[in-house]
């Protein structure tokens, strides 16, 4: 029977060369083992996930509406993904793990379509919002047939209503039925879309309005 013989020699320090010793496997394993990532990296990732969950709780249910702000949304959360990162960065407040969304900083759209001047909202009638603005059609990218969109979120219950109006920019005003949010303070967000949904304005936070 053949045996594998290993030649041993003694070096100048009096140690036997060619013999790794009983712990050689442990040493080899420890050298080749992947180094653990610093704990700080895991903490940072957990914080980022928590911030994303806070935004997701508020905006995920509005995914269908957010898709209406685009001409050809290709996925269920196409519109949401367009503004998700911006909201994680700007709308989340508090400390981990109790992050909350600052409703005054929520973003629903980005774009270079101009908002009209004197954009305002009020509730002079029961269960209705009245939105007014000054026509600026023909200035820059503003067109007479641009359409208004609105988002209304209850400050108390967080229930919401959204609408993309067929009212063009040149009309300078419209009414919105918010009967289901009567007698509640609501956050109101407004924006404009081009008729073909290829252009959008930045969303505008109009403030808190008490619905009659």
URKASUL-V738105 format. One record per backbone hydrogen bond with DSSP energy under -0.5 kcal/mol. NH is the residue of the N-H (numbers start at 1). CO is the residue of the C=O. E is the energy in kcal/mol with one decimal. If there is no record, write none. Layout:
NH,CO,E  NH,CO,E
This chain:
5,3,-0.8  7,5,-0.5  9,17,-1.2  11,9,-0.5  11,15,-2.8  14,11,-1.8  17,9,-4.1  17,15,-0.5  19,16,-0.7  24,21,-1.4  27,23,-2.0  28,24,-2.4  29,25,-2.6  30,26,-2.5  31,27,-1.6  32,28,-2.0  33,29,-1.7  41,38,-1.2  42,38,-0.9  43,39,-2.0  44,40,-2.4  45,41,-2.2  46,42,-2.2  47,43,-2.2  48,44,-2.2  49,45,-2.4  50,46,-2.1  51,47,-2.1  52,48,-2.0  53,49,-2.3  54,50,-1.7  55,51,-1.6  56,52,-2.6  57,53,-2.1  58,54,-0.8  58,55,-0.6  59,55,-2.6  60,56,-2.0  62,59,-1.7  63,60,-1.6  66,62,-2.5  67,63,-1.7  68,64,-0.9  68,65,-1.1  69,66,-1.1  70,67,-1.6  71,197,-0.9  78,75,-1.5  81,77,-2.6  82,78,-1.2  83,79,-0.8  83,80,-1.0  84,80,-1.3  85,81,-0.6  87,83,-1.9  88,84,-2.2  89,85,-1.9  90,86,-2.3  91,87,-2.2  92,87,-0.6  93,100,-3.3  98,95,-1.9  99,97,-0.7  100,93,-2.5  102,91,-3.8  102,100,-0.5  103,101,-0.9  105,102,-2.1  106,103,-0.7  113,200,-2.4  119,116,-0.6  120,132,-2.6  122,130,-1.8  128,125,-1.7  129,176,-2.4  130,122,-3.1  131,129,-0.5  131,174,-2.9  132,120,-2.2  133,172,-1.7  134,117,-2.6  138,142,-2.7  139,136,-1.9  140,138,-0.7  142,139,-1.9  146,143,-1.5  147,193,-3.1  148,167,-1.0  149,191,-2.8  150,163,-2.6  151,189,-2.5  152,161,-3.0  153,187,-2.4  154,159,-3.3  155,185,-2.8  156,185,-0.5  158,154,-0.9  161,152,-2.5  163,150,-2.1  165,148,-2.5  165,163,-0.6  169,146,-1.6  170,144,-1.8  171,168,-1.7  172,168,-0.5  172,169,-1.2  174,131,-2.2  176,129,-2.5  178,127,-2.5  178,176,-0.6  181,178,-2.2  182,179,-1.7  183,211,-0.9  184,181,-1.2  186,209,-2.5  187,153,-3.4  188,207,-1.9  189,151,-2.6  190,204,-2.8  191,149,-1.8  193,147,-2.8  194,199,-2.3  197,194,-1.9  201,192,-2.0  203,109,-2.0  204,190,-3.4  206,188,-2.7  206,204,-0.8  207,188,-0.7  209,186,-2.5  211,184,-2.5  211,209,-0.7
